[in-house]
Amino acid sequence: MPLGFGRSVFSTAAVGGVGAATYSVDYLIVAGGASGGAWVGGGGGAGGLRNSYNNEGTGGGGSTESALTFSSGTVYTITVGAGGAAATAEGGTPTGGNFGNDGSDSSVSGSGITTITSVGGGGGGYNYLYDSGTYTYTKGRDGGSGGGNSRTSSAQAGGAGAGTANQGFAGGPGPGGGTYGGGGGGAGEAGNTDGLDGTGGYGGDGKGLTITGSSESFAGGGAGCTSSNTGPNYRGGDGGGGAGGGTNKTTSGSANRGGGGGGQREGGHTGDLSGAGGSGVVILRMATANYSGTTSGSPTVTTSGSDTIVKFTGSGTYTA
């Protein structure tokens, strides 16, 4: 069986079986994605992604992280971050929208290990119109992956990803002219300024990983809004990113993939919503010989070869 990066062949897991004093556990930790901005909204940034399995790298272009060492009898707390709630445009004059709501962090913690935390995605930017007729266009928020910008007077960079922690990429710039939003950043690439036809920046792609036993993508950024209220959807990034569009055409990021939500185009109408962010996920993978079978929170448990995979779609615990 291929060993995850950092899994030592000298671990007691190699000979100990159930009840071994310590053993190696690989992980994938994806935070909740952010929602897109409302009114000329940028796409929401994907949740931060950290991975230790199979030398496949981690979010933001980082190297694969080291596996954790669990101690028998210790209870480890699994926290799965929620996606950011959809943002609402405001009616009246002055009028405008709101930033997308950031996603929540996901983590694994417990005695004897350093807590591993993935940071929630950054909300998409939005547009605001003052009484004087002056427009303000905001930058996407920083996060695990950064939110995409609203329209800007110049194509400035979107919200930053947690690059120093290797979790995700920045959001896309606004177009510097057209009335549409940049895409939210993903775990695998930055958000884009434009779609294929020059409107609605695509969300950055997530990252494909095999910790579940097959290749799956996680943490795609949400797409920016289109330049027309009746415009079609523009795709979010692979790995659960929501589509951006015109009025009522945005979609949310995928649940348990940490995808960012799409940006909303329309403004001035209370109740116009951006796409919500998708919730995160925490996956643990260990030798079946070491799996204790003691969990809370009802994770899904499967096997692949000689390994057991424990997938938490909500918060819970694992007792080693």
Helices and strands as residue ranges (DSSP letters): H 13-16, E 22-30, E 49-51, G 59-61, E 68-71, E 75-79, E 95-96, E 106-109, E 116-118, E 127-129, E 135-137, G 163-165, E 207-209, E 216-218, E 281-287, G 288-290, E 294-296, E 300-304, E 307-312, E 316-319
